[in-house]
Amino acid sequence: MKVSRLFAAGLLAAASVYTVLPAAGSTGHGPLDPDRPLRELAGRQLLIGTAVDHAAYTNDATYRERIASEFSSITAENVMKWEVVEPVRGELDFSAADELMAVAKRNGQQVRGHTLLWHNQLPAWLTQGVESGDIDSGELRDILRDHVTAEARHFRGRIYQWDVANEVIDDNGQLRDTIWLRELGPGYIADVFRWAHKADPKAKLFLNDYNVEGLSAKSDAYYALAKDLLRQRVPLHGFGAQGHYGVQYGFHSASEVAANFARFEKLGLETAVTEVDVRMIMPTDNVKLQSQAQGYSVLLQGCLLAKRCNSFTVWGFTDKYSWVPGFFEGEGAANLLDENFEAKPAYRELQAILALTGSR
Ligand code: XIL
């Protein structure tokens, strides 16, 4: 499959800690009743997560209720990112992220950390400082070490998986051209994992990216990177495939996703699906909505077919709140529920898969 599809240029240029509910009604004979919330159907098979929009959470009671009932894991959509936690140099602000940590505790949910190192959503003081030459390479390395250490330490012991390094490889399979690579050289990736592990030794530390669900030059490059990091004894524990699909591009097969995950697992890593949404060119119609269900389906099945894929996270769950229309012109309707929180075919599909596999 052609995978040069995602972001147009310049666009966005633990098993031991699980506390999920047991599979309700599981008898070991035949499927469960599929008309139940996802987290109940998933039971102990895997964590079912969603990204949480902090503002929507604050303002919308229905949104809050569905997060509690449907999901066993949450990811902060934005409020753990560097521009939010350190808008002013030296002044750390984890208040919004801490609110989401409290939400997770109340709901009996695990938390995926997102993200310690990225090239987007960096604070202006940092990008401008590098651009103007005020911050040189040596200082930048210290700033990065302090950021990773402070954030991982702040949440120490409370994050089951951290997206430590996000999107560090480009679609050609080369290390992405970012301020990190340009200023610090390729060793910055090993550094951030080492710093994160020191600050939070129990969290599982992940590489995470888009366009790596199937077998491709980009996922091959990640495989080589993971092998290289492990050879250097870098504390890398997992590989996350974001899963941002579009119906107009088609999808991988579930078996290809599983085969891709299996090779990372053979290196000793966990795998995860971390940011699923399946967008479409608007307006919606039944064919697109059925196709969308297939996109969600192959990713969930790929995860379930892999041995160590312990979490499946959607990037928002209702079309009422989605990053897609703002980033992909003319596209939308990427989530499991519509703007009125009504189930779409994709939601029914995930319920059916979890009901079938939960019966085993
Ligand atoms: C997106 C958020 O959903 C938006 O609200 C924000 O404006 C930009 O970032 N890959 C990632 C996520 O790793 O952090 C991105 O989230 C989506 C693409």
Residues whose N, C-alpha, C, O or C-beta is under 5 A from the ligand:
A	BS01	XIL	E77 W323
